[in-house]
């Protein structure tokens, strides 16, 4: 499933489609506004992908200190302030699909 298809499903479907990887399911739940469920699942996604999703979730939450820790675990730099959450979500979804 492409990042675009995943985002569209999260906006229109009540539940994640069958057959998603754990990473895709965490991203789907995040896009669907189910932060806590996404956070719970991303902890089961193997590093560094799970750490990247975890970092993103804490960036979305506004907990930048926690986000910085998880970006480091993911081997990623925290995005510049001009990179929107939607843009980063798309980057993660494309990389982990």
C-alpha positions as YAML, in Angstrom:
chain: A
units: angstrom
residues:
- id: 1
  name: UNK
  ca: [0.00, 0.00, 0.00]
- id: 2
  name: UNK
  ca: [1.42, 3.38, -0.97]
- id: 3
  name: UNK
  ca: [1.72, 6.27, 1.47]
- id: 4
  name: UNK
  ca: [-1.08, 8.06, -0.37]
- id: 5
  name: UNK
  ca: [-3.38, 5.04, -0.20]
- id: 6
  name: UNK
  ca: [-2.59, 4.58, 3.48]
- id: 7
  name: UNK
  ca: [-3.41, 8.24, 4.23]
- id: 8
  name: UNK
  ca: [-6.63, 8.06, 2.22]
- id: 9
  name: UNK
  ca: [-7.72, 4.91, 4.03]
- id: 10
  name: UNK
  ca: [-7.00, 6.49, 7.42]
- id: 11
  name: UNK
  ca: [-9.23, 9.42, 6.50]
- id: 12
  name: UNK
  ca: [-12.13, 7.38, 5.17]
- id: 13
  name: UNK
  ca: [-12.13, 3.90, 6.76]
- id: 14
  name: UNK
  ca: [-13.19, 3.03, 10.30]
- id: 15
  name: UNK
  ca: [-10.45, 0.42, 10.76]
- id: 16
  name: UNK
  ca: [-7.03, -0.24, 9.22]
- id: 17
  name: UNK
  ca: [-7.06, -2.50, 6.16]
- id: 18
  name: UNK
  ca: [-6.06, -6.13, 6.66]
- id: 19
  name: UNK
  ca: [-2.52, -7.08, 5.81]
- id: 20
  name: UNK
  ca: [-0.73, -3.94, 6.96]
- id: 21
  name: UNK
  ca: [2.67, -4.23, 8.57]
- id: 22
  name: UNK
  ca: [2.94, -3.04, 12.18]
- id: 23
  name: UNK
  ca: [4.63, 0.15, 10.95]
- id: 24
  name: UNK
  ca: [1.85, 0.84, 8.45]
- id: 25
  name: UNK
  ca: [-0.79, 0.16, 11.08]
- id: 26
  name: UNK
  ca: [0.88, 2.59, 13.51]
- id: 27
  name: UNK
  ca: [1.02, 5.22, 10.76]
- id: 28
  name: UNK
  ca: [-2.60, 4.55, 9.78]
- id: 29
  name: UNK
  ca: [-3.75, 4.98, 13.39]
- id: 30
  name: UNK
  ca: [-1.75, 8.18, 13.72]
- id: 31
  name: UNK
  ca: [-3.26, 9.65, 10.55]
- id: 32
  name: UNK
  ca: [-6.72, 8.58, 11.76]
- id: 33
  name: UNK
  ca: [-6.22, 10.63, 14.94]
- id: 34
  name: UNK
  ca: [-5.73, 7.64, 17.24]
- id: 35
  name: UNK
  ca: [-2.45, 8.77, 18.80]
- id: 36
  name: UNK
  ca: [-2.49, 6.46, 21.84]
- id: 37
  name: UNK
  ca: [-3.16, 3.35, 19.75]
- id: 38
  name: UNK
  ca: [-0.44, 4.36, 17.31]
- id: 39
  name: UNK
  ca: [1.99, 4.95, 20.16]
- id: 40
  name: UNK
  ca: [1.25, 1.52, 21.63]
- id: 41
  name: UNK
  ca: [1.89, -0.23, 18.32]
- id: 42
  name: UNK
  ca: [5.03, 1.68, 17.33]
- id: 43
  name: UNK
  ca: [6.74, 0.29, 20.41]
- id: 44
  name: UNK
  ca: [6.47, -3.17, 18.77]
- id: 45
  name: UNK
  ca: [7.91, -2.04, 15.42]
- id: 46
  name: UNK
  ca: [11.60, -3.01, 15.22]
- id: 47
  name: UNK
  ca: [14.15, -0.20, 15.33]
- id: 48
  name: UNK
  ca: [14.88, 2.04, 13.52]
- id: 49
  name: UNK
  ca: [11.44, 2.26, 11.89]
- id: 50
  name: UNK
  ca: [9.58, 2.03, 15.17]
- id: 51
  name: UNK
  ca: [11.85, 4.64, 16.70]
- id: 52
  name: UNK
  ca: [11.17, 6.98, 13.78]
- id: 53
  name: UNK
  ca: [7.42, 6.62, 14.18]
- id: 54
  name: UNK
  ca: [7.83, 7.05, 17.93]
- id: 55
  name: UNK
  ca: [9.86, 10.24, 17.35]
- id: 56
  name: UNK
  ca: [7.23, 11.57, 14.96]
- id: 57
  name: UNK
  ca: [4.44, 10.92, 17.47]
- id: 58
  name: UNK
  ca: [6.26, 12.84, 20.19]
- id: 59
  name: UNK
  ca: [6.99, 15.68, 17.74]
- id: 60
  name: UNK
  ca: [3.27, 15.77, 16.92]
- id: 61
  name: UNK
  ca: [2.51, 15.80, 20.65]
- id: 62
  name: UNK
  ca: [4.88, 18.73, 21.14]
- id: 63
  name: UNK
  ca: [7.24, 16.80, 23.45]
- id: 64
  name: UNK
  ca: [10.41, 17.81, 21.63]
- id: 65
  name: UNK
  ca: [12.83, 16.42, 24.22]
- id: 66
  name: UNK
  ca: [11.29, 12.97, 23.96]
- id: 67
  name: UNK
  ca: [11.10, 13.31, 20.17]
- id: 68
  name: UNK
  ca: [14.83, 14.15, 20.02]
- id: 69
  name: UNK
  ca: [15.64, 10.99, 21.97]
- id: 70
  name: UNK
  ca: [13.63, 8.83, 19.54]
- id: 71
  name: UNK
  ca: [15.04, 10.56, 16.43]
- id: 72
  name: UNK
  ca: [18.50, 9.71, 17.78]
- id: 73
  name: UNK
  ca: [17.46, 6.06, 18.29]
- id: 74
  name: UNK
  ca: [16.14, 6.03, 14.72]
- id: 75
  name: UNK
  ca: [19.40, 7.46, 13.36]
- id: 76
  name: UNK
  ca: [17.52, 10.50, 12.07]
- id: 77
  name: UNK
  ca: [17.84, 14.24, 12.55]
- id: 78
  name: UNK
  ca: [14.85, 16.06, 13.95]
- id: 79
  name: UNK
  ca: [13.20, 17.74, 10.94]
- id: 80
  name: UNK
  ca: [13.67, 21.45, 10.42]
- id: 81
  name: UNK
  ca: [10.78, 23.58, 11.60]
- id: 82
  name: UNK
  ca: [9.60, 24.16, 8.03]
- id: 83
  name: UNK
  ca: [8.96, 20.41, 7.52]
- id: 84
  name: UNK
  ca: [5.30, 19.89, 8.36]
- id: 85
  name: UNK
  ca: [3.97, 16.91, 10.23]
- id: 86
  name: UNK
  ca: [2.07, 15.84, 7.11]
- id: 87
  name: UNK
  ca: [5.27, 15.97, 5.05]
- id: 88
  name: UNK
  ca: [7.18, 13.91, 7.57]
- id: 89
  name: UNK
  ca: [4.33, 11.41, 7.90]
- id: 90
  name: UNK
  ca: [4.50, 10.93, 4.13]
- id: 91
  name: UNK
  ca: [8.27, 10.45, 4.26]
- id: 92
  name: UNK
  ca: [7.96, 7.82, 6.97]
- id: 93
  name: UNK
  ca: [5.09, 6.04, 5.23]
- id: 94
  name: UNK
  ca: [7.01, 5.96, 1.93]
- id: 95
  name: UNK
  ca: [10.18, 4.67, 3.60]
- id: 96
  name: UNK
  ca: [8.44, 1.96, 5.62]
- id: 97
  name: UNK
  ca: [5.96, 0.69, 3.03]
...
